[in-house]
Amino acid sequence: MRELGEFLRARRARVEPATVGLPTRQRRRTPGLRREDVAELAGVSTAWYTSLEQGRPVNPSRRVVGALADALRLDEVDRGYLFALAGHRAPDGVHGAGPGADLLQRLVDAVAAPAYCTDALTTVLAHNAAAVEVFGDYGRWPLDRRNLLTLLFDEPTFARRVVDRAEYAARVVRTFRGRSAAYLSDPVAIALVDGLGRRSPSFRRLWEGHDVRRTDTDALEVDLPDGRLTLTLVTMQSVVSPGVRLNVYLPTPPAAATPGDT
């Protein structure tokens, strides 16, 4: 919480009272807004806000974090960082909506196979129509729930065409743990894992097993209206920006007939 308090103090010092409709005060000892100004603008008590700036564990809600971001006139980057420091996923308009979003969508749309892009926390940033046919319509869920781990353990209708859905979910957990070491100090990652652990005993057992899995390819069987199909996963790392992965599921060609087969 210390980093959160320091960030709030630094951003508070940058805001001139006139920019938020407050009169300019004479003989100000410090630049920017006062703590009571921010508290009033955000709709919280001065004592509570002071505790937050002092690094005490007051655990602000998403609504309050949004109000603080508004009060401090934070831009998109700072707003997303504030939500992360407070242990919350950024709002739809901030998280995953950067300048690469359109490029990612064009990328998966150009792939003639089920394809989607994810960030380091398995949030689905872009997907194509073929992926919807195999896994389900990601657009049914808001962006803050459009996360492979969340969908697999919170949404029973997601990926129901996968033949062994439970094993697929276990593989996603093990792969995430195998490449998540750099993110386990991230408040958003911690909140994701803790929340799933509370809601899903299955996820908690898998996570507490500490099994890891590193792979750039995989096989997946799915039941489609035309019959069962085996798909081979090809993954490319750091697409457009660090942490973004392109996942493409290529149909596995039938085995070639050998001489003498009938």
N, C-alpha and C positions, 0 to 999 in steps of 0.2 A: 504493500500500500504506500510505501514511501515514494516510489517512483510516480505513482498517481498524484500524490500531494504536490510533489515538486513540479510536475507537468502543469497542474492547475495554477499553481502560483506563477509560473513562467508565463502562461497564456493570459492570466488576469492582468499582469503588468503591461501587456501589449495593447490592451483595449482602452481607448480614450473614452471618458464618460460621455462626451458629446455624441459618439457613434451609437450609443444605446439609449439616447434620449435623456441623459442625466446632465444637470448643470455642471459647468466647469468650476471646480473648487479652488479657492486661493490657498496659498501656503501648503500645498500637498507635499507630504514628506516622502511619498513613494509614487512612482508612476502607475498609471492604469487605474483599474477599479479597486475599490475596497472590498474586503470580504463580505461586508453587509450588502454591498451593491449586488454582488453575484448571487448571494443567498436570496435577496428579494426578487431578482430577475428570474431565478430558477424555481421560486416557490418553496424554499426550504428555510429552516431557521439558521440564523447566523452561527449559533453554537454547533449545530450539526455540521454545517459547511466547514467551520473552523477545525472540527475533529477530522474531517476528510482531508483537509490540506495538511494536517499534522501527521498524517499517516496512520491514524487509528483504524481498526477493522470495523468500519460502519456499513460496508457492503451496500452501495447504492443500487437501486433498481434500474432496469433499462429505461424506464420513463424518466427517472431523475437524471440519469446520465445524458439522455437526450436534451433535457431542459438545461443542464449545465453547458452542453455544447452550444445550444442556442444562445445562452446568456453570454458566452465568451466569443461568440461569432466565429466559431471554428470552421475552417475549410474542410473539404472532403477527407483529405489525408489525416489531418489532426483529429477530426471527428472519429474516424475509424480507429485511430490509435487510442483515443480516450476510451472507447468502448472495450477495446482489447485489454487495456490496463485495469478496467473495472470488472473484467471477467465476463463480458458479454460479447456475443457476436454482433457485428455492426449491422445497422439497418439495411434493407434491400437496396436503397439508393446509394449506399456507400460500399458495402462489401461485394466484391465481384463485379462491379460495374465500371471498371476502369477502362482506359482507352483500348485495351486488348480484347474486350468482350466481343465486339463485332468481328474482329479477326478470328477469334476462336470459333464463333458460330459459322463463319464462312469456311473455316478449315474442316469442321466435322460435316458440314453439308456437302463438301466436295468429295467425301469418302463414300464409296459404294459398298458399305458394310456398316453394321452397327458400330457407332463411335461416340465417345463423349470425352470431355476434358474435365479434370478434377484439380482442385488445389491441394495443398499439403495436408489439409484436414479431411479430404475426400468429399468436399463440397462440389457438386456438379455445376460447372460454370457454363457449359454448352453441351448440347446433345443433338443428334439427328433423328430423323423419322424412323430409321431402321432400329436404332437403340430403343425407341419407344415401343416398337413391336415386340422386342425381346424382353425388356425389363419393365416397361410401364411408362406412363406419361409423367415425366418429371415435372412438367408444368402444372400438374394437379396440386403440387405442394408449394408453399411459399419458399422463397430463396433461403430463409434461415432454417428450413427443414429439408432442403434439397441436398442432403448429405448422405452418402452411401451407407455409412454406419447407422445414422439415424433412421433411414428408410428401412434398412434390413431388420432392425430390432424394434422399431416402433410402428411400422406400417406393414401389416401382414399381406396386403394386396400387392406390394412391390416385389418384382422379380418372381412372381408365382409360376412363370413358365420354366424357370430353371429346375432341372430334374431333381437335384439334391440341393435345395435352397439352404438348408442348415449348414452343409459343408461349404457352400459358397460363402455364406456369411462368416464362417470361421476363418476362411482363407483371407477375406478382406480385413478382419481384425488382426490376424497374424502379420499380414503384409504391412498394415498401418503401423503396428508396433515395431516392425523391423526397420522402418524408415522414418520413425517419428522422434528419434532421440533429440534432434535439434529443436523440436517444437514442444517438448514436454514441460519447458519452463514458460511457455506461452499461456497466459490466463485463459484464452479462448479454448485451447486444446485441453487444458485441465478441466474446464467447465464441461466440455463435450464428454470427456471420459467419465467424470464424476456423475454427470446427469444420466448417462446411459447405464452406468453401474447401479444407480438407485432404481431405475425404471425396469431394467431387464436382468433377471438372474442369469440368463444365458450369456449375455454380454459380460457380466461380472465374472462368471466362471472362466470364460475364455481369456479375459484380460488378466485375471489373477494367475492364469497358467503360465504367463510370461513366454509363450511360444512366439518365435519370430519366423518370418518367411520373406525371403528376398527373391523376386522373380521378375523377369521382363516378358515372360510368356506363360501361358496357362491354357488349359482346355476346359470347356464348359459345354455341357449338354443341355439343350432346351427343347421343350415340346411346343412346336408351332402348329397352326391349323393344317399345314401341309405335311406334318410328320416331325419326327425327332431329327434334330440337327446338332452336329458337333461343331463348336466354334473354337478357334485358336486365337488367344489373346496376344496382341503385339502392343507393347507399351513404349512410348518415347518420353523421356524425362525433360523437364525444364523447357517446355514449349512456350514461346513468347516471353515468359518471365520465369524466374526461379520458383520451383515448387509445383508448377503446372505440368500435369501429365496428360498426354493424349493416349487414350485406350481404344484400340480398334479390335473388333472380334471378326476374324476372317473365317468364312465357311471352310471347313476342312474337306478337301477333295476326297472322293471315294478312293479306296485302295485300288491300285492298278491290278488288273487280272493277270495272273501268272499262266504260263503255258500249261495246258491240260485242264484249266478250270472250265466248268460248264455252267 
